Amino acid sequence: MKTKLVLLFALVLLSFTVNLKPNVMDGLQPVKSGVYKWKDHPVKKGEMRESRKILEGTGSHLQYFRIHATTQYPGAKPNPPHANEAKEECIIVKEGTMKVTIEGQSQILGPGGVILLMPQQMHSIENIGDTNLTYYVMQYQSKKNMNIQRGIANGGSLMLNKDSLVFNKSERGGGIPYFDRATAMCERFEMHITQLDQKGPSHKPHAHEETEIILILSGKTEMTIDGKEYKAGEGDFYLANSQQQHGIRNATESPCAYFAFKWN
């Protein structure tokens, strides 16, 4: 009887110890609004590749939110195919030529290419060009329950090439819609490119439920977020948290272009 009690106590202690293992999400702080400059992020070099950690924390609708950038040099071996069990990803090609494979289906993407990657899908990314391949990765997990079936019903994973999409002209310049849909992690995720041909605002300052990122593709821009002024150029991005008043404008008479994407 005494031996059984000792074993039972040991099992309870082991279970308690296992539950105390550190969680990657423990201690994360809310991601701050403002500007994130490409040049400010330290470079970590590896074998035939380098990476930049840009931000990590929580968001208004996300319990985990991370953005990093990866550069694969020409000839770099891709990482083995893998899947994210409970995280979704949005990947944007900054430069170079990418071969992306998701669940055995491959596509070639160039600059401006976008991947919306559902959880639990095997994928790999390879540099098949003779120049550097650089891409941003936004990885996130919702505060609400993951809904795989909702993601499948709204199109599943996407691989979108900029050249295959339609540019719609406007008085200020124009834009390219990428998608506006629900995903496995988000009730709504919308993404587009805006081009402004002249100096001035894209639209009046406004606020909305979604968190929004503005990733600058070219030109010089200025943005007001929650009463504060920021500037950004190619490779930089702004982040406006949920319900924060914000507005972006072209800072010069030369054209500028940027990705805008928002989610809740």
C-alpha positions in Angstrom: 0.0 0.0 0.0 2.8 2.4 0.9 4.5 1.6 -2.4 1.3 2.4 -4.3 1.0 5.7 -2.5 4.6 6.7 -3.4 4.0 5.8 -7.0 0.7 7.8 -7.1 2.5 10.8 -5.6 5.3 10.6 -8.1 2.8 10.5 -11.0 1.0 13.6 -9.6 4.3 15.4 -9.2 5.4 14.5 -12.8 2.1 15.7 -14.2 2.5 19.0 -12.3 6.1 19.4 -13.5 5.1 18.8 -17.2 2.4 21.5 -16.9 5.1 23.9 -15.8 7.1 23.7 -19.0 7.5 27.2 -20.5 5.1 28.2 -23.2 6.3 30.3 -26.2 3.3 32.6 -25.6 4.0 33.1 -21.9 5.1 36.7 -21.1 4.4 38.1 -24.5 3.5 41.8 -24.6 1.0 43.5 -26.9 2.6 44.6 -30.2 2.9 48.4 -30.4 1.6 50.6 -33.2 4.0 52.7 -35.1 6.7 52.2 -37.8 9.0 49.2 -38.1 12.1 50.1 -40.2 13.9 47.4 -42.3 17.3 48.7 -41.4 16.6 48.5 -37.6 16.2 44.8 -37.4 19.4 42.8 -36.6 20.5 40.2 -39.2 21.1 36.6 -38.1 23.2 34.7 -40.6 23.0 31.0 -41.2 24.1 28.6 -43.9 23.3 30.2 -47.3 20.6 32.3 -45.6 19.8 35.1 -43.1 16.9 36.2 -41.1 15.5 39.3 -39.4 13.1 39.1 -36.4 10.9 42.1 -36.7 8.2 41.7 -33.9 6.7 39.2 -31.6 3.8 39.6 -29.2 0.0 39.6 -28.9 -2.6 41.6 -30.8 -6.1 42.8 -30.3 -7.5 39.6 -31.9 -4.4 37.4 -31.8 -2.9 35.5 -28.8 0.3 35.1 -30.9 1.6 37.4 -33.5 5.1 37.3 -35.1 6.7 38.8 -38.2 10.2 38.0 -39.5 12.0 38.2 -42.8 14.0 35.4 -44.4 16.6 35.7 -47.2 17.7 32.6 -49.0 20.9 33.0 -51.1 21.1 31.5 -54.6 21.6 27.8 -54.3 20.3 27.6 -50.7 18.7 24.3 -49.8 15.1 24.7 -48.7 14.1 23.6 -45.2 12.3 20.2 -45.2 8.6 20.3 -45.7 6.8 21.0 -42.5 3.3 22.1 -41.1 2.2 24.5 -38.4 -0.1 22.6 -36.1 -2.1 25.6 -34.8 -0.8 28.7 -36.5 -1.6 30.4 -39.8 0.9 32.3 -42.0 0.8 35.2 -44.5 4.0 35.3 -46.6 5.0 38.2 -48.9 7.8 38.0 -51.5 10.0 41.1 -51.3 12.6 40.1 -53.9 13.7 37.2 -56.0 12.0 34.1 -57.4 10.3 31.6 -55.0 9.0 28.1 -55.6 6.4 27.4 -53.0 4.9 23.9 -52.5 1.8 23.4 -50.4 0.4 19.8 -50.0 2.2 18.7 -53.1 1.0 21.7 -55.3 3.8 24.1 -56.5 3.8 27.6 -57.9 6.5 30.1 -58.9 6.1 33.6 -57.2 8.0 36.8 -57.9 8.1 40.1 -56.0 4.6 41.0 -54.7 3.6 37.4 -54.6 1.5 36.4 -51.6 0.9 33.1 -49.8 -2.0 32.6 -47.3 -1.1 29.4 -45.6 -3.6 27.5 -43.5 -2.6 25.5 -40.4 -1.7 21.8 -40.7 -0.6 21.9 -44.3 2.8 20.6 -45.4 4.8 23.3 -47.2 8.3 24.3 -48.4 9.9 27.3 -49.9 12.9 27.3 -52.3 14.9 30.0 -54.0 15.1 28.9 -57.7 16.5 32.2 -59.0 20.1 33.4 -59.4 19.6 36.3 -56.9 18.6 36.5 -53.3 15.1 35.5 -52.3 13.7 37.6 -49.5 10.2 37.3 -48.0 8.2 38.4 -45.0 6.5 35.9 -42.8 3.5 36.9 -40.6 2.7 34.0 -38.3 -0.4 34.2 -36.0 -2.8 32.4 -33.8 -6.3 33.7 -33.0 -7.7 34.3 -29.5 -10.8 32.5 -30.7 -10.9 28.8 -31.6 -9.2 27.8 -34.9 -11.8 26.9 -37.5 -10.2 24.7 -40.3 -13.5 24.1 -42.0 -14.2 27.8 -42.3 -10.8 28.3 -43.9 -11.4 25.5 -46.4 -14.9 26.8 -47.2 -13.4 30.2 -48.1 -10.7 28.9 -50.4 -8.1 27.2 -48.3 -4.5 28.1 -48.8 -3.7 30.7 -51.5 -0.6 31.2 -53.8 -1.1 34.5 -55.6 1.3 36.1 -58.1 1.1 39.8 -58.5 1.4 39.6 -62.3 -1.8 37.5 -62.5 -3.9 40.0 -60.7 -5.8 43.1 -62.1 -4.7 46.7 -61.5 -7.7 48.9 -61.1 -7.1 52.6 -61.9 -8.4 55.4 -59.7 -8.1 59.2 -59.5 -5.2 59.0 -57.1 -3.4 56.1 -58.8 -4.9 52.7 -58.5 -4.7 49.3 -56.7 -4.7 45.5 -56.9 -7.1 43.5 -54.8 -5.6 40.2 -53.5 -8.3 38.7 -51.3 -11.1 39.6 -48.7 -12.2 36.5 -46.9 -12.5 34.5 -43.7 -9.6 32.1 -42.8 -9.0 29.4 -40.3 -7.8 32.0 -37.8 -9.6 35.2 -38.8 -13.2 36.2 -39.2 -11.9 38.6 -41.9 -8.5 39.0 -43.6 -8.3 41.5 -46.4 -5.3 42.4 -48.5 -4.6 44.8 -51.4 -1.9 47.0 -53.0 -2.5 50.8 -53.3 -0.5 53.0 -55.6 -0.5 56.8 -55.2 0.8 58.8 -58.2 1.1 62.2 -56.5 1.7 63.8 -53.1 -1.2 63.6 -50.7 -3.4 61.2 -48.7 -4.9 57.9 -49.9 -8.1 58.7 -48.0 -9.3 60.6 -44.9 -8.0 59.3 -41.5 -10.3 56.7 -40.1 -10.5 53.8 -37.6 -11.9 50.3 -37.8 -12.1 47.1 -35.8 -9.3 45.3 -37.7 -5.6 45.7 -37.0 -3.9 46.9 -40.1 -0.4 46.8 -41.6 0.9 49.0 -44.3 4.0 47.5 -46.0 5.8 50.0 -48.3 6.9 48.6 -51.7 8.3 51.8 -53.2 8.4 55.6 -52.7 8.3 57.7 -49.5 5.3 57.9 -47.2 4.0 59.5 -44.1 1.4 58.2 -41.7 -0.5 59.4 -38.7 -1.4 56.7 -36.1 -3.3 57.6 -33.0 -2.1 61.3 -33.2 1.6 60.5 -33.8 3.5 61.1 -37.1 5.7 58.5 -38.7 7.7 58.1 -42.0 8.5 55.0 -43.9 10.2 53.9 -47.2 10.7 50.7 -49.1 10.8 47.6 -46.9 9.4 49.4 -43.8 5.9 49.0 -42.5 3.4 50.7 -40.3 1.1 49.0 -37.8 -2.2 50.5 -36.6 -3.9 48.6 -33.8 -7.7 48.0 -33.6 -9.8 51.2 -33.4 -6.8 53.6 -33.7 -7.3 56.6 -35.9 -4.9 56.4 -38.9 -4.2 57.8 -42.3 -1.4 57.3 -44.8 -0.1 59.8 -47.5 2.4 60.0 -50.3 5.2 62.2 -49.0 6.5 63.3 -52.5 5.3 64.0 -56.0 6.8 60.7 -57.2 4.6 57.6 -57.0 4.5 55.3 -54.0 3.0 51.9 -53.6 2.2 49.7 -50.6 0.5 46.6 -49.4 -2.4 47.1 -46.9 -3.6 44.2 -45.0 -6.0 44.0 -42.1 -7.7 41.3 -40.0 -9.9 40.5 -37.0 
